[in-house]
Structure formats: C-alpha cells, structure tokens
C-alpha cells in the first residue's frame, strides 16, 4: 500500500469518527382507543392483499418464469 493510500484511509476513518451520531427518540404510549374487531380485520386483510397475494402469485407462476423464451 502506498503512502498516499494509507494517508487517505487514515483521513477517511478520522472523518467518520468526528461525525455526530443521532439517536432516535422513540417513546411509546398506550393507545387512546382500543382497537376493535373491524380495525384488526381491515389491518390483516390489507397485509394479506399487499404482501402475501403478490408473493403467492409469483410463487405459483414460478415455472413459467424459468422457461427460456
């Protein structure tokens, strides 16, 4: 390693050492209202529609993706 590369690495690590690190200020409180059955059902249905349905579709059509066209 040349002298300039070593100096560059030393300068870069020194620069990151001086950067301030911000910590997240996350405070959790109890909910103001209890979640109802309909709220939970809508949340679960939206998770299923957004995440599980597209991945299931891709997995069910995996053989057609493997074919060379």
ABEGO torsion letter per residue (X at the ends): XBAAAAAAAAAAAAAAAABBBBBBBBBBBBBABBBBAAAAAAAAAAAAAAAAAAAAAAAAAAAAAABBX
